[in-house]
Amino acid sequence: MASLRDWTKKTILASGVLRFAGDFQGSSAAILMYHSVLKDPARESDSLGGIIHSEPIFRAQMEMLARDYHPISLDRAVKHLRNGEDLPRRSVVITFDDGYADNHEVAMPILNQFAVPATFYVTVDCVENKRPPWPSRLRFAFRRTKVASWIDASAKSWTLTAPENRENAFLVACDSCCQLSGTAQEEFIRRIEQALQACLSDQTDSLMMNYDQLRELTRHGHIVGSHTMTHPNMAYLKEDEARRELADSKQRLEAQLGASIKHFSYPCPALSPHWSERTVEQSRVLGYETGVTTNSGLIRRGDNPLCLKRLHPTKTVEGLRWNLESAFAGRTV
Ligand SMILES: [Zn+2]
């Protein structure tokens, strides 16, 4: 079935039908959401999971975007949203979430080579303490542990013998952890790392970017934005906790980079939704100009800049082309 589906997609793409349909849609842009680009994705799969693009695929995707689409900066897309400034057809904005060191070491040289501007949303506590966002730490602990069982907060015992048992226990832990922020979150993770005797931070301290690397991104014309302090699900936090995540991350990045931080990205761990009218209002009051979500779709003139949709880039060049052409043709992807 998969091959028939692929054949059908290829045939439709080759026919130009979607491209033709897209020409009749209103002015719009696609914001693509990346996380990590690695030379050897298998090396970090127990921590980062499925969010890694291989370097050759990422390079091929950027080459295609530079050739067949119009990569633009987030700031230019904002001018379109606010003032109706015209955009080239098939405009695409590149974004990265979380702040992995590979964004600077692997992705940036490729972006610069093809003159593709990007926005990098970083989790400030992870930058400052050299530790990956909590989903990676929990995934690593549940995948690598040699302990046979785990007892959750409701005293339920989970066996950890088979991979699917481990995955189920990991997902339960995520549902709890995503509602925590700051020190409460850190204590929750530490308890699990100790109980499972598996700690990602013991293995590596080089997964995240540092402030020097962030400064270099901005020197090359890229944008740095906030992805909170501690990567919680903002919709599930108390009001003061959510405000702290928005305000502290903005203030610390501004102090370190010497520039105004205007852009925010909502973490999307575990539970749904991952943003709310309240968090949108909070971000506006605190001075953010845009916020991106993981809701799927294009951005169009008149959208609220503080809760913008994005598209998944997929893990293949043709898959990315399909998602873009479908979206520009007005189809849901
Ligand atoms: Zn994230």
py3Dmol code that shows the C-alpha trace and the ligand (Angstrom):
import py3Dmol

protein = """\
ATOM      1  CA  MET A   1       0.000   0.000   0.000  1.00  0.00           C
ATOM      2  CA  ALA A   2       2.789   2.375   0.914  1.00  0.00           C
ATOM      3  CA  SER A   3       4.347   2.063  -2.531  1.00  0.00           C
ATOM      4  CA  LEU A   4       0.992   2.629  -4.256  1.00  0.00           C
ATOM      5  CA  ARG A   5       0.484   5.709  -2.120  1.00  0.00           C
ATOM      6  CA  ASP A   6       3.982   6.939  -2.998  1.00  0.00           C
ATOM      7  CA  TRP A   7       3.341   6.286  -6.687  1.00  0.00           C
ATOM      8  CA  THR A   8       0.047   8.212  -6.516  1.00  0.00           C
ATOM      9  CA  LYS A   9       1.707  11.153  -4.777  1.00  0.00           C
ATOM     10  CA  LYS A  10       4.546  11.202  -7.336  1.00  0.00           C
ATOM     11  CA  THR A  11       2.051  11.131 -10.202  1.00  0.00           C
ATOM     12  CA  ILE A  12       0.010  13.986  -8.747  1.00  0.00           C
ATOM     13  CA  LEU A  13       3.143  16.054  -8.069  1.00  0.00           C
ATOM     14  CA  ALA A  14       4.470  15.423 -11.585  1.00  0.00           C
ATOM     15  CA  SER A  15       1.147  16.455 -13.129  1.00  0.00           C
ATOM     16  CA  GLY A  16       1.416  19.934 -11.616  1.00  0.00           C
ATOM     17  CA  VAL A  17      -2.238  19.805 -10.493  1.00  0.00           C
ATOM     18  CA  LEU A  18      -1.412  20.881  -6.926  1.00  0.00           C
ATOM     19  CA  ARG A  19       0.883  23.659  -8.154  1.00  0.00           C
ATOM     20  CA  PHE A  20      -1.881  24.890 -10.456  1.00  0.00           C
ATOM     21  CA  ALA A  21      -4.430  24.793  -7.616  1.00  0.00           C
ATOM     22  CA  GLY A  22      -1.986  26.638  -5.347  1.00  0.00           C
ATOM     23  CA  ASP A  23      -1.804  29.534  -7.780  1.00  0.00           C
ATOM     24  CA  PHE A  24      -5.448  30.296  -6.994  1.00  0.00           C
ATOM     25  CA  GLN A  25      -5.050  30.284  -3.214  1.00  0.00           C
ATOM     26  CA  GLY A  26      -4.504  33.589  -1.389  1.00  0.00           C
ATOM     27  CA  SER A  27      -1.089  34.837  -0.330  1.00  0.00           C
ATOM     28  CA  SER A  28       0.312  32.590   2.356  1.00  0.00           C
ATOM     29  CA  ALA A  29       3.543  31.131   3.760  1.00  0.00           C
ATOM     30  CA  ALA A  30       4.590  27.839   5.309  1.00  0.00           C
ATOM     31  CA  ILE A  31       6.561  27.700   8.558  1.00  0.00           C
ATOM     32  CA  LEU A  32       8.520  24.446   8.752  1.00  0.00           C
ATOM     33  CA  MET A  33       9.411  22.935  12.130  1.00  0.00           C
ATOM     34  CA  TYR A  34      12.769  21.189  12.542  1.00  0.00           C
ATOM     35  CA  HIS A  35      14.519  20.020  15.711  1.00  0.00           C
ATOM     36  CA  SER A  36      17.836  18.242  15.192  1.00  0.00           C
ATOM     37  CA  VAL A  37      20.160  17.557  12.215  1.00  0.00           C
ATOM     38  CA  LEU A  38      22.838  14.927  12.780  1.00  0.00           C
ATOM     39  CA  LYS A  39      25.460  13.167  10.698  1.00  0.00           C
ATOM     40  CA  ASP A  40      24.588   9.954  12.557  1.00  0.00           C
ATOM     41  CA  PRO A  41      20.934  10.047  13.752  1.00  0.00           C
ATOM     42  CA  ALA A  42      21.088   6.512  15.209  1.00  0.00           C
ATOM     43  CA  ARG A  43      23.618   7.695  17.807  1.00  0.00           C
ATOM     44  CA  GLU A  44      21.064   9.838  19.662  1.00  0.00           C
ATOM     45  CA  SER A  45      17.833   7.947  18.968  1.00  0.00           C
ATOM     46  CA  ASP A  46      17.488   6.787  22.597  1.00  0.00           C
ATOM     47  CA  SER A  47      17.392  10.402  23.759  1.00  0.00           C
ATOM     48  CA  LEU A  48      15.987  12.506  20.907  1.00  0.00           C
ATOM     49  CA  GLY A  49      13.692   9.834  19.433  1.00  0.00           C
ATOM     50  CA  GLY A  50      12.140  10.628  16.043  1.00  0.00           C
ATOM     51  CA  ILE A  51      12.942  14.343  15.824  1.00  0.00           C
ATOM     52  CA  ILE A  52      16.302  13.948  14.050  1.00  0.00           C
ATOM     53  CA  HIS A  53      16.929  14.687  10.371  1.00  0.00           C
ATOM     54  CA  SER A  54      20.019  13.145   8.789  1.00  0.00           C
ATOM     55  CA  GLU A  55      22.478  15.676   7.381  1.00  0.00           C
ATOM     56  CA  PRO A  56      22.162  14.503   3.721  1.00  0.00           C
ATOM     57  CA  ILE A  57      18.345  14.677   3.824  1.00  0.00           C
ATOM     58  CA  PHE A  58      18.379  18.119   5.445  1.00  0.00           C
ATOM     59  CA  ARG A  59      20.882  19.357   2.846  1.00  0.00           C
ATOM     60  CA  ALA A  60      18.728  17.995   0.011  1.00  0.00           C
ATOM     61  CA  GLN A  61      15.601  19.597   1.504  1.00  0.00           C
ATOM     62  CA  MET A  62      17.314  23.010   1.787  1.00  0.00           C
ATOM     63  CA  GLU A  63      18.629  22.699  -1.771  1.00  0.00           C
ATOM     64  CA  MET A  64      15.081  22.001  -2.987  1.00  0.00           C
ATOM     65  CA  LEU A  65      13.608  24.903  -0.992  1.00  0.00           C
ATOM     66  CA  ALA A  66      16.252  27.325  -2.312  1.00  0.00           C
ATOM     67  CA  ARG A  67      15.603  26.136  -5.894  1.00  0.00           C
ATOM     68  CA  ASP A  68      11.824  25.657  -6.053  1.00  0.00           C
ATOM     69  CA  TYR A  69      10.418  27.834  -3.231  1.00  0.00           C
ATOM     70  CA  HIS A  70      11.161  31.187  -1.565  1.00  0.00           C
ATOM     71  CA  PRO A  71      12.818  30.901   1.840  1.00  0.00           C
ATOM     72  CA  ILE A  72      12.089  34.089   3.832  1.00  0.00           C
ATOM     73  CA  SER A  73      12.851  35.222   7.378  1.00  0.00           C
ATOM     74  CA  LEU A  74      10.242  35.099  10.122  1.00  0.00           C
ATOM     75  CA  ASP A  75      10.463  38.899  10.407  1.00  0.00           C
ATOM     76  CA  ARG A  76       9.441  39.259   6.765  1.00  0.00           C
ATOM     77  CA  ALA A  77       6.511  36.877   7.296  1.00  0.00           C
ATOM     78  CA  VAL A  78       5.426  38.989  10.292  1.00  0.00           C
ATOM     79  CA  LYS A  79       5.349  42.120   8.124  1.00  0.00           C
ATOM     80  CA  HIS A  80       2.998  40.247   5.807  1.00  0.00           C
ATOM     81  CA  LEU A  81       0.728  39.264   8.692  1.00  0.00           C
ATOM     82  CA  ARG A  82       0.688  42.762  10.169  1.00  0.00           C
ATOM     83  CA  ASN A  83       0.803  45.100   7.191  1.00  0.00           C
ATOM     84  CA  GLY A  84      -0.190  42.881   4.304  1.00  0.00           C
ATOM     85  CA  GLU A  85       3.275  43.263   2.724  1.00  0.00           C
ATOM     86  CA  ASP A  86       3.378  41.084  -0.371  1.00  0.00           C
ATOM     87  CA  LEU A  87       5.229  37.775  -0.185  1.00  0.00           C
ATOM     88  CA  PRO A  88       6.750  35.809  -3.036  1.00  0.00           C
ATOM     89  CA  ARG A  89       4.670  32.779  -4.055  1.00  0.00           C
ATOM     90  CA  ARG A  90       5.529  29.629  -2.080  1.00  0.00           C
ATOM     91  CA  SER A  91       7.279  31.465   0.743  1.00  0.00           C
ATOM     92  CA  VAL A  92       8.764  29.167   3.371  1.00  0.00           C
ATOM     93  CA  VAL A  93      10.074  30.011   6.860  1.00  0.00           C
ATOM     94  CA  ILE A  94      12.514  27.600   8.542  1.00  0.00           C
ATOM     95  CA  THR A  95      12.358  27.127  12.335  1.00  0.00           C
ATOM     96  CA  PHE A  96      14.157  24.902  14.837  1.00  0.00           C
ATOM     97  CA  ASP A  97      12.880  24.026  18.323  1.00  0.00           C
ATOM     98  CA  ASP A  98      14.767  23.141  21.530  1.00  0.00           C
ATOM     99  CA  GLY A  99      18.311  24.488  20.832  1.00  0.00           C
ATOM    100  CA  TYR A 100      20.445  21.442  20.011  1.00  0.00           C
ATOM    101  CA  ALA A 101      24.157  22.032  19.361  1.00  0.00           C
ATOM    102  CA  ASP A 102      23.797  20.398  15.942  1.00  0.00           C
ATOM    103  CA  ASN A 103      21.645  23.370  14.882  1.00  0.00           C
ATOM    104  CA  HIS A 104      24.823  25.454  14.991  1.00  0.00           C
ATOM    105  CA  GLU A 105      27.359  22.793  14.035  1.00  0.00           C
ATOM    106  CA  VAL A 106      25.529  20.919  11.251  1.00  0.00           C
ATOM    107  CA  ALA A 107      22.452  22.899  10.121  1.00  0.00           C
ATOM    108  CA  MET A 108      23.819  26.463  10.103  1.00  0.00           C
ATOM    109  CA  PRO A 109      26.590  25.872   7.500  1.00  0.00           C
ATOM    110  CA  ILE A 110      24.002  24.253   5.182  1.00  0.00           C
ATOM    111  CA  LEU A 111      21.498  27.089   5.717  1.00  0.00           C
ATOM    112  CA  ASN A 112      24.230  29.654   5.030  1.00  0.00           C
ATOM    113  CA  GLN A 113      25.371  27.797   1.898  1.00  0.00           C
ATOM    114  CA  PHE A 114      21.874  28.035   0.380  1.00  0.00           C
ATOM    115  CA  ALA A 115      21.161  31.531   1.838  1.00  0.00           C
ATOM    116  CA  VAL A 116      18.196  30.184   3.808  1.00  0.00           C
ATOM    117  CA  PRO A 117      17.369  32.295   6.901  1.00  0.00           C
ATOM    118  CA  ALA A 118      16.126  30.434   9.995  1.00  0.00           C
ATOM    119  CA  THR A 119      14.735  31.030  13.468  1.00  0.00           C
ATOM    120  CA  PHE A 120      16.069  29.021  16.407  1.00  0.00           C
ATOM    121  CA  TYR A 121      13.847  28.700  19.499  1.00  0.00           C
ATOM    122  CA  VAL A 122      15.904  27.697  22.530  1.00  0.00           C
ATOM    123  CA  THR A 123      14.990  26.271  25.926  1.00  0.00           C
ATOM    124  CA  VAL A 124      16.979  28.583  28.186  1.00  0.00           C
ATOM    125  CA  ASP A 125      17.457  26.326  31.210  1.00  0.00           C
ATOM    126  CA  CYS A 126      18.798  23.632  28.852  1.00  0.00           C
ATOM    127  CA  VAL A 127      21.320  26.079  27.356  1.00  0.00           C
ATOM    128  CA  GLU A 128      22.487  27.310  30.757  1.00  0.00           C
ATOM    129  CA  ASN A 129      22.702  23.892  32.440  1.00  0.00           C
ATOM    130  CA  LYS A 130      23.877  21.915  29.394  1.00  0.00           C
ATOM    131  CA  ARG A 131      21.075  19.384  29.655  1.00  0.00           C
ATOM    132  CA  PRO A 132      18.552  18.345  26.997  1.00  0.00           C
ATOM    133  CA  PRO A 133      14.815  19.116  27.393  1.00  0.00           C
ATOM    134  CA  TRP A 134      13.093  16.732  29.791  1.00  0.00           C
ATOM    135  CA  PRO A 135      11.388  14.469  27.162  1.00  0.00           C
ATOM    136  CA  SER A 136      14.862  13.389  25.993  1.00  0.00           C
ATOM    137  CA  ARG A 137      16.018  12.701  29.552  1.00  0.00           C
ATOM    138  CA  LEU A 138      12.942  10.599  30.347  1.00  0.00           C
ATOM    139  CA  ARG A 139      13.107   8.718  27.026  1.00  0.00           C
ATOM    140  CA  PHE A 140      16.753   7.878  27.684  1.00  0.00           C
ATOM    141  CA  ALA A 141      16.051   6.702  31.253  1.00  0.00           C
ATOM    142  CA  PHE A 142      13.192   4.386  30.199  1.00  0.00           C
ATOM    143  CA  ARG A 143      15.017   2.999  27.149  1.00  0.00           C
ATOM    144  CA  ARG A 144      18.399   2.395  28.776  1.00  0.00           C
ATOM    145  CA  THR A 145      17.411   1.271  32.290  1.00  0.00           C
ATOM    146  CA  LYS A 146      18.306  -2.208  33.466  1.00  0.00           C
ATOM    147  CA  VAL A 147      15.774  -1.976  36.304  1.00  0.00           C
ATOM    148  CA  ALA A 148      12.861  -4.418  35.853  1.00  0.00           C
ATOM    149  CA  SER A 149       9.965  -2.229  37.051  1.00  0.00           C
ATOM    150  CA  TRP A 150       8.927   1.343  37.880  1.00  0.00           C
ATOM    151  CA  ILE A 151       6.272   2.646  40.277  1.00  0.00           C
ATOM    152  CA  ASP A 152       4.454   5.791  39.116  1.00  0.00           C
ATOM    153  CA  ALA A 153       3.006   8.645  41.224  1.00  0.00           C
ATOM    154  CA  SER A 154      -0.290   6.779  41.735  1.00  0.00           C
ATOM    155  CA  ALA A 155       1.642   3.750  43.113  1.00  0.00           C
ATOM    156  CA  LYS A 156       0.957   1.706  39.983  1.00  0.00           C
ATOM    157  CA  SER A 157       3.792  -0.657  39.060  1.00  0.00           C
ATOM    158  CA  TRP A 158       5.041  -0.860  35.457  1.00  0.00           C
ATOM    159  CA  THR A 159       7.201  -3.724  34.201  1.00  0.00           C
ATOM    160  CA  LEU A 160      10.058  -2.554  32.011  1.00  0.00           C
ATOM    161  CA  THR A 161      11.079  -5.809  30.391  1.00  0.00           C
ATOM    162  CA  ALA A 162       9.807  -5.415  26.795  1.00  0.00           C
ATOM    163  CA  PRO A 163      10.309  -2.277  24.658  1.00  0.00           C
ATOM    164  CA  GLU A 164       6.541  -1.650  24.469  1.00  0.00           C
ATOM    165  CA  ASN A 165       6.287  -1.776  28.302  1.00  0.00           C
ATOM    166  CA  ARG A 166       9.059   0.801  28.529  1.00  0.00           C
ATOM    167  CA  GLU A 167       7.362   3.025  25.953  1.00  0.00           C
ATOM    168  CA  ASN A 168       4.030   2.893  27.825  1.00  0.00           C
ATOM    169  CA  ALA A 169       5.686   3.766  31.139  1.00  0.00           C
ATOM    170  CA  PHE A 170       7.602   6.599  29.423  1.00  0.00           C
ATOM    171  CA  LEU A 171       4.352   8.051  28.047  1.00  0.00           C
ATOM    172  CA  VAL A 172       2.718   7.938  31.501  1.00  0.00           C
ATOM    173  CA  ALA A 173       5.708   9.768  32.987  1.00  0.00           C
ATOM    174  CA  CYS A 174       5.461  12.371  30.179  1.00  0.00           C
ATOM    175  CA  ASP A 175       1.786  13.063  30.964  1.00  0.00           C
ATOM    176  CA  SER A 176       2.796  14.018  34.518  1.00  0.00           C
ATOM    177  CA  CYS A 177       6.064  15.785  33.747  1.00  0.00           C
ATOM    178  CA  CYS A 178       4.650  18.072  31.040  1.00  0.00           C
ATOM    179  CA  GLN A 179       2.459  19.761  33.673  1.00  0.00           C
ATOM    180  CA  LEU A 180       5.487  20.698  35.799  1.00  0.00           C
ATOM    181  CA  SER A 181       8.016  23.503  35.393  1.00  0.00           C
ATOM    182  CA  GLY A 182      11.137  24.787  37.122  1.00  0.00           C
ATOM    183  CA  THR A 183      12.459  22.972  40.190  1.00  0.00           C
ATOM    184  CA  ALA A 184       9.343  20.769  40.570  1.00  0.00           C
ATOM    185  CA  GLN A 185      10.005  19.418  37.078  1.00  0.00           C
ATOM    186  CA  GLU A 186      13.716  18.904  37.765  1.00  0.00           C
ATOM    187  CA  GLU A 187      12.949  16.980  40.980  1.00  0.00           C
ATOM    188  CA  PHE A 188      10.437  14.771  39.134  1.00  0.00           C
ATOM    189  CA  ILE A 189      13.025  13.851  36.482  1.00  0.00           C
ATOM    190  CA  ARG A 190      15.829  13.290  39.010  1.00  0.00           C
ATOM    191  CA  ARG A 191      13.600  10.866  40.973  1.00  0.00           C
ATOM    192  CA  ILE A 192      12.974   8.830  37.822  1.00  0.00           C
ATOM    193  CA  GLU A 193      16.629   8.914  36.745  1.00  0.00           C
ATOM    194  CA  GLN A 194      17.626   7.661  40.196  1.00  0.00           C
ATOM    195  CA  ALA A 195      14.910   4.986  40.347  1.00  0.00           C
ATOM    196  CA  LEU A 196      15.831   3.715  36.877  1.00  0.00           C
ATOM    197  CA  GLN A 197      19.580   4.197  37.371  1.00  0.00           C
ATOM    198  CA  ALA A 198      19.936   5.769  33.927  1.00  0.00           C
ATOM    199  CA  CYS A 199      20.842   9.440  33.467  1.00  0.00           C
ATOM    200  CA  LEU A 200      21.405  11.110  30.092  1.00  0.00           C
ATOM    201  CA  SER A 201      23.386  13.980  31.651  1.00  0.00           C
ATOM    202  CA  ASP A 202      25.991  11.472  32.858  1.00  0.00           C
ATOM    203  CA  GLN A 203      26.566  10.445  29.222  1.00  0.00           C
ATOM    204  CA  THR A 204      26.839  13.797  27.500  1.00  0.00           C
ATOM    205  CA  ASP A 205      27.053  17.526  28.155  1.00  0.00           C
ATOM    206  CA  SER A 206      27.359  18.599  24.542  1.00  0.00           C
ATOM    207  CA  LEU A 207      23.869  18.117  23.091  1.00  0.00           C
ATOM    208  CA  MET A 208      22.749  21.738  23.581  1.00  0.00           C
ATOM    209  CA  MET A 209      23.990  25.032  22.111  1.00  0.00           C
ATOM    210  CA  ASN A 210      25.768  27.547  24.333  1.00  0.00           C
ATOM    211  CA  TYR A 211      25.408  31.343  24.299  1.00  0.00           C
ATOM    212  CA  ASP A 212      28.482  31.797  22.048  1.00  0.00           C
ATOM    213  CA  GLN A 213      26.853  29.575  19.441  1.00  0.00           C
ATOM    214  CA  LEU A 214      23.580  31.502  19.719  1.00  0.00           C
ATOM    215  CA  ARG A 215      25.456  34.764  19.219  1.00  0.00           C
ATOM    216  CA  GLU A 216      27.087  33.327  16.106  1.00  0.00           C
ATOM    217  CA  LEU A 217      23.683  32.375  14.690  1.00  0.00           C
ATOM    218  CA  THR A 218      22.539  35.981  15.011  1.00  0.00           C
ATOM    219  CA  ARG A 219      25.810  37.260  13.467  1.00  0.00           C
ATOM    220  CA  HIS A 220      24.931  35.186  10.389  1.00  0.00           C
ATOM    221  CA  GLY A 221      21.533  36.886  10.186  1.00  0.00           C
ATOM    222  CA  HIS A 222      19.453  34.152  11.800  1.00  0.00           C
ATOM    223  CA  ILE A 223      16.891  34.840  14.540  1.00  0.00           C
ATOM    224  CA  VAL A 224      16.923  33.452  18.089  1.00  0.00           C
ATOM    225  CA  GLY A 225      13.625  33.100  19.942  1.00  0.00           C
ATOM    226  CA  SER A 226      12.392  31.597  23.203  1.00  0.00           C
ATOM    227  CA  HIS A 227      11.121  28.050  23.696  1.00  0.00           C
ATOM    228  CA  THR A 228      10.466  28.688  27.448  1.00  0.00           C
ATOM    229  CA  MET A 229      12.816  28.109  30.385  1.00  0.00           C
ATOM    230  CA  THR A 230      12.048  24.427  31.111  1.00  0.00           C
ATOM    231  CA  HIS A 231       9.897  23.110  28.222  1.00  0.00           C
ATOM    232  CA  PRO A 232       6.545  22.567  29.992  1.00  0.00           C
ATOM    233  CA  ASN A 233       3.138  22.292  28.355  1.00  0.00           C
ATOM    234  CA  MET A 234       2.155  25.958  28.792  1.00  0.00           C
ATOM    235  CA  ALA A 235      -1.595  25.264  28.697  1.00  0.00           C
ATOM    236  CA  TYR A 236      -1.357  23.100  31.836  1.00  0.00           C
ATOM    237  CA  LEU A 237       0.679  25.481  34.033  1.00  0.00           C
ATOM    238  CA  LYS A 238      -0.655  27.836  36.695  1.00  0.00           C
ATOM    239  CA  GLU A 239      -0.832  31.457  35.527  1.00  0.00           C
ATOM    240  CA  ASP A 240       2.256  32.644  37.431  1.00  0.00           C
ATOM    241  CA  GLU A 241       4.306  29.622  36.297  1.00  0.00           C
ATOM    242  CA  ALA A 242       3.418  30.245  32.644  1.00  0.00           C
ATOM    243  CA  ARG A 243       4.269  33.937  32.996  1.00  0.00           C
ATOM    244  CA  ARG A 244       7.662  33.041  34.483  1.00  0.00           C
ATOM    245  CA  GLU A 245       8.461  30.695  31.565  1.00  0.00           C
ATOM    246  CA  LEU A 246       7.644  33.444  29.058  1.00  0.00           C
ATOM    247  CA  ALA A 247       9.233  36.362  30.928  1.00  0.00           C
ATOM    248  CA  ASP A 248      12.412  34.797  32.355  1.00  0.00           C
ATOM    249  CA  SER A 249      13.441  33.149  29.082  1.00  0.00           C
ATOM    250  CA  LYS A 250      12.947  36.421  27.186  1.00  0.00           C
ATOM    251  CA  GLN A 251      14.862  38.454  29.731  1.00  0.00           C
ATOM    252  CA  ARG A 252      17.818  36.022  29.983  1.00  0.00           C
ATOM    253  CA  LEU A 253      18.199  35.704  26.216  1.00  0.00           C
ATOM    254  CA  GLU A 254      18.040  39.485  25.817  1.00  0.00           C
ATOM    255  CA  ALA A 255      20.733  39.968  28.485  1.00  0.00           C
ATOM    256  CA  GLN A 256      23.028  37.406  26.844  1.00  0.00           C
ATOM    257  CA  LEU A 257      22.470  38.323  23.196  1.00  0.00           C
ATOM    258  CA  GLY A 258      22.061  42.086  23.613  1.00  0.00           C
ATOM    259  CA  ALA A 259      19.010  42.087  21.353  1.00  0.00           C
ATOM    260  CA  SER A 260      15.269  42.154  21.707  1.00  0.00           C
ATOM    261  CA  ILE A 261      13.674  38.671  21.805  1.00  0.00           C
ATOM    262  CA  LYS A 262      10.356  38.936  19.974  1.00  0.00           C
ATOM    263  CA  HIS A 263       9.553  35.382  18.954  1.00  0.00           C
ATOM    264  CA  PHE A 264       8.260  32.431  20.977  1.00  0.00           C
ATOM    265  CA  SER A 265       7.608  28.755  20.255  1.00  0.00           C
ATOM    266  CA  TYR A 266       5.184  26.656  22.307  1.00  0.00           C
ATOM    267  CA  PRO A 267       6.635  23.318  23.473  1.00  0.00           C
ATOM    268  CA  CYS A 268       4.259  20.484  22.647  1.00  0.00           C
ATOM    269  CA  PRO A 269       4.955  17.613  25.002  1.00  0.00           C
ATOM    270  CA  ALA A 270       2.442  14.852  25.787  1.00  0.00           C
ATOM    271  CA  LEU A 271      -0.930  16.443  26.509  1.00  0.00           C
ATOM    272  CA  SER A 272      -3.158  18.493  24.223  1.00  0.00           C
ATOM    273  CA  PRO A 273      -3.712  21.415  23.808  1.00  0.00           C
ATOM    274  CA  HIS A 274      -0.292  23.048  24.195  1.00  0.00           C
ATOM    275  CA  TRP A 275      -1.384  26.701  24.201  1.00  0.00           C
ATOM    276  CA  SER A 276      -4.481  28.648  25.210  1.00  0.00           C
ATOM    277  CA  GLU A 277      -6.092  32.077  24.883  1.00  0.00           C
ATOM    278  CA  ARG A 278      -4.603  32.861  28.299  1.00  0.00           C
ATOM    279  CA  THR A 279      -1.018  32.055  27.240  1.00  0.00           C
ATOM    280  CA  VAL A 280      -1.475  33.999  24.000  1.00  0.00           C
ATOM    281  CA  GLU A 281      -2.593  37.039  26.018  1.00  0.00           C
ATOM    282  CA  GLN A 282       0.304  36.600  28.453  1.00  0.00           C
ATOM    283  CA  SER A 283       2.829  36.481  25.586  1.00  0.00           C
ATOM    284  CA  ARG A 284       1.354  39.660  24.088  1.00  0.00           C
ATOM    285  CA  VAL A 285       1.511  41.552  27.399  1.00  0.00           C
ATOM    286  CA  LEU A 286       5.148  40.497  27.881  1.00  0.00           C
ATOM    287  CA  GLY A 287       6.146  41.916  24.492  1.00  0.00           C
ATOM    288  CA  TYR A 288       6.324  38.922  22.164  1.00  0.00           C
ATOM    289  CA  GLU A 289       5.361  39.669  18.552  1.00  0.00           C
ATOM    290  CA  THR A 290       4.899  36.088  17.373  1.00  0.00           C
ATOM    291  CA  GLY A 291       4.268  32.649  18.793  1.00  0.00           C
ATOM    292  CA  VAL A 292       4.425  29.427  16.798  1.00  0.00           C
ATOM    293  CA  THR A 293       2.509  26.267  17.698  1.00  0.00           C
ATOM    294  CA  THR A 294       2.615  22.714  16.361  1.00  0.00           C
ATOM    295  CA  ASN A 295      -0.911  22.997  14.941  1.00  0.00           C
ATOM    296  CA  SER A 296      -0.684  22.098  11.263  1.00  0.00           C
ATOM    297  CA  GLY A 297      -1.268  24.588   8.458  1.00  0.00           C
ATOM    298  CA  LEU A 298      -0.073  27.681   6.594  1.00  0.00           C
ATOM    299  CA  ILE A 299      -0.025  31.257   7.839  1.00  0.00           C
ATOM    300  CA  ARG A 300      -2.174  33.855   6.128  1.00  0.00           C
ATOM    301  CA  ARG A 301      -2.794  37.583   6.374  1.00  0.00           C
ATOM    302  CA  GLY A 302      -5.133  38.228   9.312  1.00  0.00           C
ATOM    303  CA  ASP A 303      -3.881  35.290  11.418  1.00  0.00           C
ATOM    304  CA  ASN A 304      -3.115  36.071  15.058  1.00  0.00           C
ATOM    305  CA  PRO A 305       0.736  36.298  15.013  1.00  0.00           C
ATOM    306  CA  LEU A 306       0.853  34.880  18.557  1.00  0.00           C
ATOM    307  CA  CYS A 307      -0.510  31.418  17.659  1.00  0.00           C
ATOM    308  CA  LEU A 308       0.803  30.571  14.196  1.00  0.00           C
ATOM    309  CA  LYS A 309       0.518  27.171  12.546  1.00  0.00           C
ATOM    310  CA  ARG A 310       3.493  25.198  11.222  1.00  0.00           C
ATOM    311  CA  LEU A 311       4.112  22.247   8.895  1.00  0.00           C
ATOM    312  CA  HIS A 312       6.100  19.056   9.501  1.00  0.00           C
ATOM    313  CA  PRO A 313       8.998  18.820   7.053  1.00  0.00           C
ATOM    314  CA  THR A 314       8.848  14.958   6.926  1.00  0.00           C
ATOM    315  CA  LYS A 315      12.039  12.886   6.577  1.00  0.00           C
ATOM    316  CA  THR A 316      12.278  12.837   2.773  1.00  0.00           C
ATOM    317  CA  VAL A 317      12.638  15.454   0.037  1.00  0.00           C
ATOM    318  CA  GLU A 318       9.540  14.286  -1.839  1.00  0.00           C
ATOM    319  CA  GLY A 319       7.553  14.064   1.413  1.00  0.00           C
ATOM    320  CA  LEU A 320       8.382  17.694   2.138  1.00  0.00           C
ATOM    321  CA  ARG A 321       7.430  18.701  -1.395  1.00  0.00           C
ATOM    322  CA  TRP A 322       4.123  16.824  -1.020  1.00  0.00           C
ATOM    323  CA  ASN A 323       3.287  18.522   2.290  1.00  0.00           C
ATOM    324  CA  LEU A 324       4.109  21.962   0.902  1.00  0.00           C
ATOM    325  CA  GLU A 325       2.240  21.520  -2.388  1.00  0.00           C
ATOM    326  CA  SER A 326      -0.794  20.053  -0.603  1.00  0.00           C
ATOM    327  CA  ALA A 327      -0.866  22.925   1.891  1.00  0.00           C
ATOM    328  CA  PHE A 328      -0.409  25.599  -0.773  1.00  0.00           C
ATOM    329  CA  ALA A 329      -3.208  23.954  -2.768  1.00  0.00           C
ATOM    330  CA  GLY A 330      -5.501  24.344   0.241  1.00  0.00           C
ATOM    331  CA  ARG A 331      -5.483  20.714   1.386  1.00  0.00           C
ATOM    332  CA  THR A 332      -5.041  19.676   5.013  1.00  0.00           C
ATOM    333  CA  VAL A 333      -1.745  17.883   5.696  1.00  0.00           C
TER     334      VAL A 333
END
"""
ligand_1 = """\
1
ZN
Zn 10.452 21.467 22.089
"""
view = py3Dmol.view(width=600, height=400)
view.addModel(protein, "pdb")
view.setStyle({"model": 0}, {"cartoon": {"style": "trace"}})
view.addModel(ligand_1, "xyz")
view.setStyle({"model": 1}, {"stick": {}})
view.zoomTo()
view.show()
